[in-house]
Amino acid sequence: MHSLLSVPLMVKGKAIGVINVYKSTQYEFTEEEVHLLSSLADQSAIAIENARLYEKMVTLQEEIRRVEKLGVLGELAMEMAHEIRNPLTIIKMLLYALPVDDRKDLTVIEGEIDRINKIVSQFLNYARSEGPQWRDVDINQTLDNTLLLVSHRLNRQKIHLEKEADPDLPFLKGDPDKIGQVFLNLVINAVEAMPEGGTLNICTRNTGQHILVEIADTGQGISQEMKEKIFLPFVTTKKGGLGLGLPIVRRIVEEHKGEISVDGQEGHGTTFRVWFPLERGI
């Protein structure tokens, strides 16, 4: 026989936990002991709730600082894009005005102009904070559209596609263009990790509360150090990369109240998992 005294941890009339006191023998707790444990429970509940509120406050402060930085970054990006793109446009027009024979020697310059334009576009996409346009999204169809865009590259690099799609997925409330951007970034990352060929695995399923999308490759994998910072701006392992693709992906996923994770080991491929909630939080 043993004895148990349980006292709930209450905050604003809601139980957030319980304190249990056990005795290995049969025992009748005194009124004083019950009162003491009740007081301890009250103080513990207040401390736990204060800790939760503090954590929320810290998170909110970090978000405010991030938004403030993005506001400044957005203004800087707009000005920078204007200053860079104007001379690039003029240079490109002059290239096309050259005789055909002369232009053959300038294809490298044209390619570099396009690359700079791409970098500017990535920077602008990261700096902008346009809200999603909510509509019904067919996740499987959005993935199919993405794969169609990269199909020629899969063939060229001898990448085998394995796809396991749940045919009964419900529609998701979200922005189809932004979700398509998430998938395109993740698929291109996977393709670039397999320059000598490999297997691209894509899976969708309904977990009950979320739609889960997995995009996995059999490429070079990822180190533990890189896993911890891969979603930070300007972090990249690609030569000449700007390191904004995955931060944009994370921001879009978070705009949809979803979550994203990365898993893998060096030399054993990488897997990205994205969870979109079936009921979008407001």
C-alpha positions in Angstrom: 0.0 0.0 0.0 1.1 3.5 -0.6 -0.4 7.0 -0.3 -0.6 9.8 -2.9 -1.4 13.5 -2.6 -1.9 15.4 -5.9 -2.4 19.2 -6.2 -3.0 20.8 -9.6 -0.9 23.8 -10.9 -3.6 26.4 -11.8 -3.2 29.5 -13.8 -6.3 31.6 -14.5 -8.5 28.7 -13.8 -6.7 26.4 -16.1 -4.6 23.4 -15.0 -1.1 23.5 -16.5 0.4 20.6 -14.5 0.2 18.7 -11.2 2.5 18.1 -8.2 2.4 14.6 -6.8 3.7 13.5 -3.4 4.1 9.8 -2.8 4.6 7.8 0.4 5.6 4.2 0.2 3.3 3.3 3.2 -0.3 4.0 3.9 -0.6 7.5 5.3 -3.2 10.2 5.8 -1.8 13.6 4.9 -2.6 16.3 7.5 -4.5 19.5 6.7 -1.2 21.4 7.3 0.6 19.3 4.7 -2.2 19.7 2.2 -2.1 23.5 2.7 1.7 23.6 2.4 1.6 21.6 -0.9 -1.2 23.8 -2.2 0.9 26.9 -1.5 3.9 25.3 -3.2 1.7 24.5 -6.2 0.4 28.1 -6.4 4.0 29.5 -6.3 5.2 26.9 -8.8 2.4 27.7 -11.2 3.2 31.4 -11.1 6.9 30.7 -11.7 6.2 28.4 -14.7 3.7 30.9 -16.2 6.2 33.8 -15.7 8.9 31.7 -17.4 6.6 31.0 -20.4 5.7 34.7 -20.6 9.3 35.7 -20.5 10.1 33.2 -23.3 7.3 34.6 -25.4 8.5 38.2 -24.7 12.1 37.3 -25.8 10.8 35.7 -29.0 8.6 38.7 -29.7 11.5 41.1 -29.1 13.7 39.0 -31.5 10.9 39.1 -34.1 10.6 42.9 -33.7 14.3 43.4 -34.2 14.2 41.1 -37.3 11.3 43.1 -38.8 13.1 46.4 -38.1 16.2 45.1 -39.8 14.2 43.8 -42.7 12.6 47.2 -43.1 15.9 48.9 -43.4 17.2 46.1 -45.6 14.2 46.5 -47.8 14.8 50.2 -48.4 18.5 49.5 -49.0 17.7 46.7 -51.4 15.3 48.8 -53.5 17.8 51.6 -53.8 20.7 49.2 -54.5 18.6 47.3 -57.2 17.8 50.6 -58.9 21.5 51.7 -58.9 22.8 48.3 -60.2 20.1 47.4 -62.7 20.1 50.7 -64.6 23.8 50.4 -65.8 23.4 46.6 -66.4 20.4 47.3 -68.7 22.5 49.8 -70.6 25.4 47.5 -70.9 23.3 44.6 -72.1 21.6 46.8 -74.8 25.0 47.9 -76.0 26.1 44.3 -76.2 23.1 43.4 -78.5 24.0 46.5 -80.6 27.4 45.1 -81.4 28.0 43.3 -84.7 27.4 39.5 -84.5 31.1 38.6 -84.8 32.1 40.9 -82.0 29.2 39.6 -79.8 30.6 36.1 -79.8 33.5 37.2 -77.6 31.2 38.9 -75.2 28.9 36.0 -74.2 30.8 35.6 -70.9 30.0 39.2 -70.1 26.3 38.7 -70.9 26.3 35.6 -68.6 27.8 37.6 -65.7 25.3 40.4 -66.2 22.5 37.8 -65.9 24.2 36.4 -62.8 24.3 39.8 -61.1 20.6 40.3 -62.0 19.8 37.0 -60.3 21.7 38.0 -57.2 19.9 41.3 -57.0 16.5 39.5 -57.4 17.4 37.1 -54.6 18.3 40.0 -52.4 15.1 41.8 -53.2 13.0 38.7 -52.5 14.6 38.3 -49.1 14.2 41.9 -48.2 10.5 42.2 -49.3 7.9 41.2 -46.8 4.7 40.9 -48.9 2.1 38.8 -47.2 0.8 35.6 -48.8 -2.3 35.7 -51.0 -4.5 32.9 -49.4 -6.1 30.4 -51.7 -6.8 26.7 -51.9 -3.5 24.9 -52.8 -3.2 21.4 -54.3 0.2 20.4 -52.8 0.7 17.4 -55.2 -0.1 19.5 -58.2 2.2 22.3 -57.1 5.0 19.7 -56.7 4.3 18.3 -60.2 4.5 21.9 -61.6 7.9 22.3 -59.9 9.2 18.9 -61.2 8.2 19.9 -64.7 10.4 23.0 -64.5 13.5 20.9 -63.6 12.7 17.8 -65.6 15.3 18.6 -68.3 18.0 19.0 -65.6 17.1 15.7 -64.0 17.5 14.0 -67.3 20.8 15.8 -68.1 22.3 14.9 -64.7 20.9 11.3 -64.7 18.9 11.9 -61.6 16.3 9.2 -60.9 13.0 10.5 -59.5 11.1 8.5 -56.9 7.8 10.0 -55.9 5.3 8.8 -53.3 2.3 11.2 -53.2 -0.8 10.8 -51.1 -3.6 10.9 -53.6 -6.2 12.0 -51.0 -4.4 15.1 -49.7 -6.9 17.8 -48.8 -6.4 21.3 -50.2 -4.2 23.6 -48.1 -5.0 27.2 -47.4 -1.9 29.1 -48.6 -0.2 31.1 -51.3 0.4 28.7 -54.3 3.1 30.9 -55.7 5.1 31.1 -52.5 4.6 27.4 -51.7 5.8 26.7 -55.3 8.9 28.9 -54.5 9.6 26.7 -51.4 9.4 23.5 -53.5 11.5 24.9 -56.3 14.3 26.1 -54.0 14.4 22.7 -52.2 14.3 20.7 -55.4 17.1 22.8 -57.0 19.2 22.4 -53.8 18.7 18.6 -54.1 19.7 18.6 -57.8 22.7 20.7 -57.2 23.9 18.3 -54.5 24.0 15.5 -57.1 26.1 16.7 -60.0 27.1 13.1 -60.9 23.6 11.7 -60.7 21.6 10.1 -57.9 18.1 9.7 -56.6 15.6 12.4 -55.8 12.9 11.2 -53.4 9.7 13.2 -52.9 6.9 12.1 -50.5 3.7 13.8 -49.4 1.3 12.6 -46.7 -1.4 13.7 -44.4 -0.4 13.3 -40.7 -3.9 14.4 -39.5 -2.9 17.9 -38.4 -0.4 18.7 -41.1 0.5 18.0 -44.7 4.1 16.7 -44.7 6.3 17.1 -47.7 9.7 15.3 -47.7 12.4 16.2 -50.4 15.5 14.0 -50.1 18.6 13.5 -52.2 21.5 11.0 -52.2 24.1 13.7 -52.6 27.0 14.9 -50.6 25.0 15.3 -47.4 25.4 18.0 -44.7 27.6 18.5 -41.7 26.2 19.0 -38.2 27.7 22.5 -38.1 25.9 23.4 -41.3 22.6 21.9 -40.2 22.6 24.3 -37.2 22.9 27.5 -39.4 21.7 26.5 -42.8 18.5 28.7 -42.6 20.5 31.8 -41.6 21.0 34.5 -44.3 24.2 34.5 -46.3 25.2 31.0 -45.2 26.0 28.8 -48.1 28.3 26.0 -49.3 27.8 26.8 -53.0 30.6 28.6 -54.9 29.3 32.0 -55.9 26.0 31.5 -53.9 24.4 34.3 -52.0 22.9 32.1 -49.2 19.4 33.5 -49.3 17.4 30.7 -50.9 16.8 28.7 -47.7 16.1 31.7 -45.5 13.4 32.7 -48.0 12.1 29.1 -47.8 11.9 29.2 -44.0 10.2 32.6 -44.0 7.5 31.4 -46.4 6.9 28.3 -44.4 6.6 30.3 -41.2 4.2 32.7 -42.9 2.0 29.6 -43.4 2.4 28.7 -39.7 4.4 25.7 -40.8 7.7 24.2 -39.8 10.8 23.0 -41.7 13.7 20.8 -40.7 16.8 19.4 -42.3 18.4 16.0 -41.7 21.4 14.1 -43.1 25.0 13.2 -42.7 28.1 14.0 -44.7 28.3 11.6 -47.6 24.8 10.2 -47.0 22.4 12.7 -48.6 20.1 15.4 -47.2 16.4 15.4 -46.4 14.2 18.5 -45.9 10.8 18.1 -44.3 8.1 20.7 -44.4 4.9 20.6 -42.3 2.0 22.8 -43.4 -0.9 22.9 -40.9 -4.3 21.9 -42.3 -5.9 24.7 -40.3 -4.0 27.9 -40.8 -3.5 29.9 -37.6 -4.5 33.6 -37.7 
